[in-house]
């Protein structure tokens, strides 16, 4: 059951926007750019149990792994504060 909705009395700015829309490029990068292909090195690290539990819970809820999430946080921190 499909019905057409006809809007009337739209505000002028909305009406103009619909008449002459601005096309916005896709803001998301392609999947190939989402995966960082970098050399990994295994290390031993001690983390606060509370923080680790939060990452594990979030990863489980979103059906992913917690270690790449932690790696992403470390990468973000390094990019923002350590690279000069």
C-alpha beads as a LAMMPS data file, in Angstrom:
LAMMPS data file: protein, C-alpha beads

84 atoms
83 bonds

1 atom types
1 bond types

-500.0 500.0 xlo xhi
-500.0 500.0 ylo yhi
-500.0 500.0 zlo zhi

Masses

1 110.0

Atoms # bond

1 1 1 0.000 0.000 0.000
2 1 1 1.817 3.034 -1.291
3 1 1 0.478 6.504 -1.095
4 1 1 1.885 9.762 -2.313
5 1 1 2.314 12.533 0.201
6 1 1 1.804 16.017 -1.144
7 1 1 3.243 18.736 1.078
8 1 1 1.672 22.150 0.862
9 1 1 2.467 25.482 2.419
10 1 1 6.125 24.682 3.034
11 1 1 8.251 27.543 4.332
12 1 1 10.015 29.435 1.543
13 1 1 13.507 28.212 2.476
14 1 1 12.363 24.584 2.423
15 1 1 10.585 25.090 -0.892
16 1 1 13.711 26.633 -2.430
17 1 1 15.874 23.818 -1.087
18 1 1 13.639 21.237 -2.691
19 1 1 13.624 23.098 -6.012
20 1 1 17.418 23.447 -6.174
21 1 1 19.025 20.768 -3.967
22 1 1 22.727 20.695 -3.154
23 1 1 24.274 17.294 -3.809
24 1 1 26.643 16.296 -1.019
25 1 1 29.409 13.794 -1.664
26 1 1 29.354 10.605 0.373
27 1 1 31.101 11.403 3.646
28 1 1 32.172 7.833 4.347
29 1 1 35.432 6.477 2.972
30 1 1 35.369 3.200 1.042
31 1 1 35.823 0.041 3.140
32 1 1 39.383 -0.382 1.866
33 1 1 40.323 2.859 3.638
34 1 1 38.699 1.876 6.933
35 1 1 41.105 -0.976 7.605
36 1 1 44.583 0.067 8.613
37 1 1 47.070 -2.270 7.010
38 1 1 50.019 -1.782 9.309
39 1 1 52.584 -4.108 10.745
40 1 1 51.486 -5.417 14.138
41 1 1 53.677 -6.388 17.049
42 1 1 52.493 -8.507 19.945
43 1 1 53.245 -7.093 23.365
44 1 1 52.264 -7.719 26.948
45 1 1 50.504 -4.838 28.640
46 1 1 48.651 -4.397 31.901
47 1 1 45.405 -2.435 31.723
48 1 1 42.938 -1.353 34.364
49 1 1 40.301 -4.054 34.771
50 1 1 37.442 -1.530 34.587
51 1 1 38.637 -0.128 31.261
52 1 1 39.235 -3.558 29.789
53 1 1 35.785 -4.724 30.889
54 1 1 34.205 -1.714 29.141
55 1 1 35.997 -2.513 25.875
56 1 1 35.020 -6.174 26.116
57 1 1 31.359 -5.346 26.813
58 1 1 31.177 -2.857 23.948
59 1 1 32.888 -5.284 21.569
60 1 1 30.521 -8.095 22.519
61 1 1 27.481 -5.836 22.104
62 1 1 28.662 -4.858 18.609
63 1 1 29.933 -8.294 17.593
64 1 1 33.526 -7.219 17.157
65 1 1 36.884 -7.696 18.862
66 1 1 38.077 -5.497 21.688
67 1 1 41.798 -5.504 20.870
68 1 1 41.457 -3.563 17.572
69 1 1 39.271 -1.073 19.443
70 1 1 41.992 -0.485 22.025
71 1 1 44.531 -0.242 19.207
72 1 1 42.344 2.409 17.545
73 1 1 42.211 4.469 20.732
74 1 1 45.989 4.298 21.075
75 1 1 46.429 5.267 17.398
76 1 1 44.094 8.237 17.807
77 1 1 45.940 9.398 20.894
78 1 1 49.317 9.032 19.182
79 1 1 48.123 10.897 16.078
80 1 1 46.719 13.785 18.102
81 1 1 49.221 14.232 20.907
82 1 1 52.477 12.514 20.029
83 1 1 53.009 13.260 16.325
84 1 1 54.481 16.708 15.882

Bonds

1 1 1 2
2 1 2 3
3 1 3 4
4 1 4 5
5 1 5 6
6 1 6 7
7 1 7 8
8 1 8 9
9 1 9 10
10 1 10 11
11 1 11 12
12 1 12 13
13 1 13 14
14 1 14 15
15 1 15 16
16 1 16 17
17 1 17 18
18 1 18 19
19 1 19 20
20 1 20 21
21 1 21 22
22 1 22 23
23 1 23 24
24 1 24 25
25 1 25 26
26 1 26 27
27 1 27 28
28 1 28 29
29 1 29 30
30 1 30 31
31 1 31 32
32 1 32 33
33 1 33 34
34 1 34 35
35 1 35 36
36 1 36 37
37 1 37 38
38 1 38 39
39 1 39 40
40 1 40 41
41 1 41 42
42 1 42 43
43 1 43 44
44 1 44 45
45 1 45 46
46 1 46 47
47 1 47 48
48 1 48 49
49 1 49 50
50 1 50 51
51 1 51 52
52 1 52 53
53 1 53 54
54 1 54 55
55 1 55 56
56 1 56 57
57 1 57 58
58 1 58 59
59 1 59 60
60 1 60 61
61 1 61 62
62 1 62 63
63 1 63 64
64 1 64 65
65 1 65 66
66 1 66 67
67 1 67 68
68 1 68 69
69 1 69 70
70 1 70 71
71 1 71 72
72 1 72 73
73 1 73 74
74 1 74 75
75 1 75 76
76 1 76 77
77 1 77 78
78 1 78 79
79 1 79 80
80 1 80 81
81 1 81 82
82 1 82 83
83 1 83 84
